Amino acid sequence: MAEHMDRREFLKVSGGASAGALLANFRTDSSLFEKAEQAARPVRLGVIGTGNRGRSLLSNLLLMPGLEFPALCDIDLDALAKAQDMVVKAGRPKPEGYSQGPEDFQRLLWRDDVDAVVIAASWDWHTPMALTAMRNGKYAAVEVPAAMSFEECWDLVDTHEATGVPCMMLENWSFRQDNLALLNMVRKGLFGEIVHVQASHAHDCIDHWFFSPEGNMRWGGRYLIGHNRSQYPTHAVGPVWPWMDLGCGDYFDTAVTMANRQLGINDYFRHKFGVDHPYAKASFAQGDVVTTLIKTKKGNTIFVKYDMQLPRPYDNQWELQGTRGIYNEQRNALYLVDKSPAYHEWEPFPPYMEKHDHVWWRKMKTEAEAGGHGGTDYLELALFVEAVRKKTQTPIDVYDSVLMSSIIPLSEKSIAAGATLIECPDFTRGKWKTKKPSFGVEG
Ligand SMILES: NC(=O)c1ccc[n+]([C@@H]2O[C@H](COP(=O)([O-])OP(=O)(O)OC[C@H]3O[C@@H](n4cnc5c(N)ncnc54)[C@H](O)[C@@H]3O)[C@@H](O)[C@H]2O)c1
């Protein structure tokens, strides 16, 4: 493999070293955590990308019984060593490290003693790493977003279909306790027919993720130079696709996106580092706030907002609206026809969350909350590991993963064409019409 082959070249030439075994009759199994079975059959995991997120995921995995960590990979030796240390400090054998350049993850994926891989490298590498995992018969758990372009979305779907190996995007907000209780309520019909959802990823990442606190560009910031799009939509729509049966009864149809001008990045640098800082004047394509409106095949609408470079507290602004009621995340409140005590007045959501708590949370709350991010990271990883162990489908499948990720290219295309309505590709090739909901269905 050429030393400086870029990611795109790599994608073209990295055919499978060995195709994965075909796994028939996938299902999502909600019989979580059968401890005896867990102990009996260890799952052997690799982690690729052991930076901040990779190590945070690893810390969750180290809390789980029945896992082995034969190998880790990162091109940054320091990040790799920190992750190896974590495993050793947890009393496990030191994992073999792979760090010989950006394609060295392949050697990890060629190992016979790895069942599955967790991918937490930078965005450009998510799809190539997941493809190589599937081609080598390893379950892939890939951080958000799973794909950045329509081409990558199709590559993931085609490779999954050719190999039969599952690929799950680690969209943790699909697993939040409030969002899963809402999913139960939606399925019980408490909101009537769902007609509209609004969702945001509103998170000021300018001083730690796009750029370092010292004002240097990090890898995330590079995407702001030449792209204008909803850069990071999956946390916004993480709970939305199951609420709306997207991929299993409905699907994205068309989408239109507008972005405002970019002022926030330049102003941040002017204010913090002075007018002479290069980024105080540099041109960035990325608008500060990007608004996407998606229409579904059924005729429902979804409003998705990107807001990651202006000063603001974190917010997802979920609002779920049906013919018989409405839920609003910021108010932590809802209103249900014939149920809420006062006409047209909000009532608190927490009692409903308790009453309709999802089985995953009823079974796992204590263990999950030890892992951080409110327990969602532990829960999504535990469910992924369980699918690997049982050779079943993952709770989020490849189609769900690319549906969420496809908002990135959909929004970019629409903005570039002057807020034109864009047709959404059907990455299921029609399967959404007959597929039954499987995510978090309670038995
Ligand atoms: N789900 C969440 O809540 C959440 C939170 C934070 C980050 N993330 C996602 O996690 C991913 C990583 O983010 P981060 O904040 O940890 O970034 P980071 O820069 O801290 O870590 C990325 C790591 O990947 C490594 N890497 C890059 N290319 C590689 C290659 N070819 N081979 C091996 N290693 C490689 C880097 O050296 C680095 O250590 C991103 O995709 C991000 O979107 C998700």
The ligand as an ORCA input file, in Angstrom:
! r2SCAN-3c Opt
* xyz 0 1
  N     -21.020     10.042     19.580
  C     -20.481     11.049     20.266
  O     -21.057     11.564     21.220
  C     -19.140     11.560     19.844
  C     -18.436     12.447     20.657
  C     -17.171     12.892     20.244
  C     -16.650     12.449     19.033
  N     -17.368     11.590     18.253
  C     -16.830     11.081     16.993
  O     -15.676     10.316     17.296
  C     -14.695     10.468     16.277
  C     -13.350     10.847     16.893
  O     -13.461     12.092     17.515
  P     -12.428     12.544     18.652
  O     -13.008     13.742     19.285
  O     -12.067     11.390     19.477
  O     -11.181     12.965     17.773
  P      -9.667     12.776     18.171
  O      -8.881     13.623     17.226
  O      -9.457     12.964     19.635
  O      -9.383     11.229     17.865
  C      -9.312     10.705     16.574
  C      -8.193      9.716     16.566
  O      -8.178      9.016     15.316
  C      -6.829      8.813     14.965
  N      -6.747      8.534     13.518
  C      -6.997      9.367     12.481
  N      -6.801      8.728     11.310
  C      -6.431      7.470     11.622
  C      -6.067      6.329     10.840
  N      -6.081      6.363      9.505
  N      -5.715      5.199     11.488
  C      -5.703      5.142     12.843
  N      -6.012      6.190     13.623
  C      -6.382      7.341     13.030
  C      -6.129     10.102     15.377
  O      -4.746      9.951     15.493
  C      -6.820     10.393     16.694
  O      -6.120      9.852     17.801
  C     -15.252     11.509     15.331
  O     -15.771     10.874     14.219
  C     -16.364     12.188     16.074
  O     -17.396     12.608     15.206
  C     -18.596     11.137     18.655
*
